[in-house]
């Protein structure tokens, strides 16, 4: 079972605010999330994969 994170945990992990995470959800640009009832949760693996996909090459 993957570790599921709340919006607060994702924001802390990415060193940003929950408002920024909500904006990314609105724009469709943030990490993939899972809706469970009215709650939105993130798989830790999906957040790490999203972050890795944004890594810039050395010297960029």
Secondary structure, 3 states (H helix, E strand, C coil): CCCEECHHHHHHHHCCCHHHHHHHHHHCCCCCCEEECCEEEEEHHHHHHHHHHCCCCCCC
